[in-house]
Amino acid sequence: MSTYYFLPTRNVFGEGAVQEAGDLVKSLGAKKCLIVTDRYLGQIGMADRVQGILEKAGIEACIFAGAEPNPTDKNVEAGARFYQENECNSIISLGGGSSHDCAKGIGLVAANGGRIADFEGVDKSSKPMIPLMAINTTAGTASEITRFCIITDTSRKVKMAIVDWRVTPQIAINDPELMKGMPPSLTASTGMDALTHAIEAYVSTDANPLTDAAAIMAIKMIAHYLPKAVANGNYMKARDKMAYAQYLAGIAFNNASLGYVHAMAHQLGGFYNLPHGVCNAILLPFVIQYNSKVCMERYAQIARYLGLPGYTDKQLTDSLVASIKELNKKLDIKQTYAENGVTKEHLEQKIDFIAEQAVGDPCTASNPRPIDVENMKKVITCAFTGEDGPRWHIPNR
């Protein structure tokens, strides 16, 4: 069976790398760029700064600051109209995962026509993507290098997982100087997203030696540098290392895919409009407990790489679960969905729908242990209450 490896053609790292954006996008044949960003980066002048860099290189640009957190189908529709009305021929995404995903969605619709919902699933596009360069400002989603695009369907209140090799940006820029302004809460959330990417990729049924190497290095770097980046956002070594770590995690999951943490986080985040990284951070310990019945040795190996205590696979996996919960506390991430404002009554009303959507998410395909709707509901309930599921306690070994 063949193994595919997906990655952008060119990747640029380092402080000041954004200054090369004009010449880089010009190499893609850009004449007029649509800069897709969020309202905050538009307000603080970062989008204007990039626009100025492009203009110095002779590239005309206009700014669409309509990418919301958890970008929606309506954001994509508005951006696609803006792209056509301004007669653009290329796109630059500026920001974190929301901006990158919104830009990917706009590019898909601009190139193929139709609605963004038409592309839900795997490799649904049929035409070449609009030239796309991603300038990253957060250390977490790795959307600047991946074939994943997550867009909220406002009518169903679910996140659509679009997995398509054509949406991979041709060029990605990771400049840690652009990440200095991230507040501690966003640094923590995006960092836990990156950690989840790496762990889920490492236990994926599609993992291979290339993805394993990227995942383990990412896990080690995140464990060491994420608390430092949250504690001091101006500590450039931590910012630089986190930029590399989230990129490595992106390499891992872009090729090995993900699992139940993301399958559930997509639905819960879309339904309750919670930060994606927070959803992952809450769910990760419980999914590890559920999966450990079939891949405990992989989790134990992660614990060994991190130097966690324990001799048996069970002890090491216990240590890994405990260390993730402790890291959440250190990063000031609330531990349960109840603490994040989800009420018991509302969850009970919607849990059947949420679980059914999660089971159908493309990320479930590479999870190491099968699941059905009833067990998915039990995992979600555990993440709501913070209590371990009685049917998937780690067995003795």
N, C-alpha and C positions, 0 to 999 in steps of 0.2 A: 504494500500500500504506500502511495506517495505521500511525502510530507512537504507542505508548502511553507514558505517563509516570507512574510510580508513586512516591508519597511519602506519609509519614504526614500526617494532617490538621494536627497542631500539633507544633511543635518548639521546645524551650526551651533556651537556652544561657546559660552564665555561672556565675561563682562564686556559690554559694548558691542556685542554681536548684532544688535538691532540696527546699528548704523549701516550694515551691509544689505538691509532689506531692499533698497531701491535697485541696486545692481542685480540682486538675486531674482527678484520678481521680473525684472526686465528680461532675464534669460529664459523665462517661460513664455515670452512673446506678449507680455502685458503692455497695453497702451493706456487703458483706463481701468483702475482697480476699484472694486467695492470693498471698503474696510468694514468688516462686520465685528461689532464690539458691543459691550453693555453700556448702560446709562452712566454708571460710575466712572468707567474709564473714559467715556466721552466728556463727562463733566470736569474731571481733573486735568484734562489736556493731553493725556497719553495718546489718544487717537489723533489729535492735531499734530503731535510730535511725529508720529509715524507718517502722517500725510505730508509733513514738511520734508522728511527724509526721502519720500518717494518723489516729490516734486523736484528736489535737487538732482535726482537721477533722470529727470525728464518724463516721469510717469504721472499722469493726472489721476486724482483719486477723489472719491466722495465717501462720506461716512454714514453708515447705518448703525445707529446705537440702539437697536431694538431687540437685542438678545437678552431675554429675561433669565434669571436663575431657573433651572429646569425648563429650557426653551420649549415653546409650544408650536403646534402646527400653524397657529395664527402668526407667530413671529416669522416662521419660514415663508408663509404666503406674502406677508408684508415685505420681507426682504427680497423675495423673487420679483415682486412688482417694482421695487426700488431699483433693482439691478437692471431690469429691462428699460424702465423709464429713463435711466441715466446712461443707457447704451454702454454698459461696462463689458469688458471681455475677460476679466479675471477677478479673483477674490483673494483678499487677505483676511484671515481671522486673527483678531487681537484679543487676548484674554485667557480665561481658563476653559474648562470643558463646555460651559454654556455657549460661549462665543464660537468655539471650534465646531461644536455640534450644529449650532444654528447655521453657520457658514456652509457646512457640509450639506445640510438639508437644502439650503438655497441653491447650491451648486447642482445638486441632483435634479431639482425641479427645473432650474434654468436650462439644463442640458437635455433633459428627457421629456419635459412637459408633465402634465397631470398634477396630482397632489402628493404631498409627502407620504401620506398613508399608503400610497401605492407601492412604496418601497420597503414596507415593513417585512422583516424576514432576512433571508440570506441571498445576496447577489441578484437583486431584482432589477437593477438598472441594465440598460442595453446600449447606452451611448457613452462616449468618452466624457469624463468629468471636465467641468470648467477648470482652467488652470488655478490651482489653490496653493497658497503658502500660508503656514500657520506660525504666528508669533505668540509664544507662550508666556503667560504672566503668573501662573500658579504651578505648584509642584504637587501634582496629584493625579489628575485624570489621564494624562498621556494622550488625550484626544488629538494632540497635534501630530501624532505619528501613527494613529490606528485606523483600522477599517470599520470601527464602530461609530455609530451615530445614534444618540438617544434623544427622542423628541416626544414631548407629552401630547397625547391626543386629548384635546379639551372636551370633546363630546363624551368620551368613555372614561376620562380621568385616569388614564393609564399611560405609562411610558412605553413608546414603541421602540423596540430594539431593531435597528437597521444595521446589518452587517454586510458590507459590500466593499470589495477590494478597490473599486473605482473611487471611493470617497477618501482614500488615503492621500493626505497632502503630498505634493511633490517635493516641497521644501519645508523643513521645520527649524525654527530658531528658538533656542533656549538661552535667554540672557538673564542671569540671576539678578542683575541690577533692577530689572522690571518687577522682581518679586519682593523687593524690600518693603513695598507698601502694603503687603497683605496683612490684615489684622490677625492676632493670635488664633481666633476662632476659625477663620478660613484656612490658615496654615495647618491647624490641627485636623480639620475635616478633610482637606485635600490630601494630607499626608496619610491619614488612615485609609483613604480610598486607594492610594498607591500600595500600601501594605496589603490590603485585601486583594488587589490585582495580583501581587506576587505570590501570595499564599494559595489563592485559588488556582493560579496557573501551575504551581508546583505539584498540586495533587490532581490536576486535570487528567482525564483519560487521553488527552491529546498531547501531553507533555513529551518533550524529547530532550536530548542533551543540550541543545542550544537554548531552549527556554528554561531548563533547569539552572543553567549557569547564570542567566540573567536574573531569574527569580531569586536565587539565594543571595547574590550580591546585593540586590535591591533590598531584601529583607534585613540584611545585616546593616546596611547604610541607613535605612529608615529608623531602625531601632536605636541607632546611635545618634543620628543627627536631627531627627524630628523634634524631640524635646528641646534641643538647643535652639532650633529655628523658632519654635513657639515662644520660648523664654525671651529671645532677643532677635527680633526680626531684622535687625541691621547687622547681624553677625554673618558676614558674607561667606565664610567658609561653610557654614551650615546651609545657607541658601544654595550655594554652588553644589554641594554634595547632594542635597535634596533634589535639585534639578536633574542630576545624573541618575539618582535612585529612582525617581518616578519614571524617567525615560526607560531605564532597564526593566522596571515592572511593566511598562507599556510594551516593550519588545516581547516579554514573556506572555502576557495575556493576548496580545494581538495575534499570536501564533498558536498558543495552546488553549485559548479561550478561557472562560470563567466557570462559575458554578452557581449554587443555590443562593449564596449571599447576594450576588448581583441580580439574580432572577427575582428575589423577593424585594430587594432594595428598589429596583425599577418600579415595582407596583406600589410599594408603600410610600416612596418618595413622590411619585406622581399623584397619589391619592391625597396625601396629607401635606404636600408641598414642603417636605423636609429636606435639608441638605443631603445630597447623595452620600457624601463621606460619612456623615453621622449615621445614616441608615446602615451603611456597611459596618461601621464600628460596633454598633449594637448587635447586629446579627452574627458577626464572624465567630465569636466563641461558641454559639449554639450550633452553628453549621459544622464547626470542627467536631463537636461532640457527636452530632448525628453521623457524620461521614467516617468517624474514627473506627467504626466497626469493620470497615473494608480497607482502610488505608492508613492505619495507625502508624505504621513504620515511616511513612512519609512525613507525618506531623512530628514524629519523634526526631527525625533527622533535622527538621527545621530547628527544633529545640536545642539539639546538639550544636548546630551552627551558631546559635545565639548564646551558647554557654549556660543554658538553664539547668537547674538541678534535676537529678533523677537518674536511675540506672535502667529500669525497664521501659519499654515503649509506653506503657500506661502512665508511669510516673512522669515521663518526659512530655507526653501529650497533656497531662494535667497541668504541668508547669507552663506549657505554651498557652493554654486557655487562661490560666491565672495571670500570666504576664500581659496578655492582651487587655484583660479587664483592668489591670493595674495601670497600663499605659493610657487607657481611656480616662481613668481618674486623674492621672498626672496632666493630661491635656485638657482637663475640664470638660470632657464630653459626657453628657448625661447617659446613664447606663441602660435605660429601658425606653420603650416607646411611651409608656405611661408618663415618665418624667419629661418627655418631649411634647406633652400636650394631647396625646391620643387618649380619648376616653374609652373605658371598658364598653360602655353601651354602644358607641359608634363602631368600634372594632367588631363587636359581636354581630352587628347588623351587616357588616361589609366583608367579614373574613372569608366567607365562601367565595365571593367574587374575586377578592385579592389572591387567594390561594389558587383558584382555577387559572387566573391570568399568569401567576408565577410559574405554575407547572408548564404552561405553554410557552414560556419565554425561551428564546434560542440558547441562552446561557445554560439551561439545564442539560443540554445534550452532552456536555463534556464533564459533568459532575461525576465523581467516582462511585456514588451510591445512588441507586434508583429511589424515586420518591413518588408518592401519590398525593392527592389533594388532602386527605385526612392527616397524613404526616406533615405536609407543608403547613397546615393549620396549627399543628402542635408546635412546630418550630416558631412560627409567628407568635403564638401565645406565650411561649417561653421568653421571646424577646420583648414582649409587652410586660410581663411580670418580673423578669429577671431570674426565674426559677428554672433549674435544669429539667429537661424532659425525662420522665421516669423510664421511658422505653429505649432511650439511647444513652444511658450512662455508659461511660467507657468500661468495657469488660475487663475483668482481672486477667493478668498474664504473668 
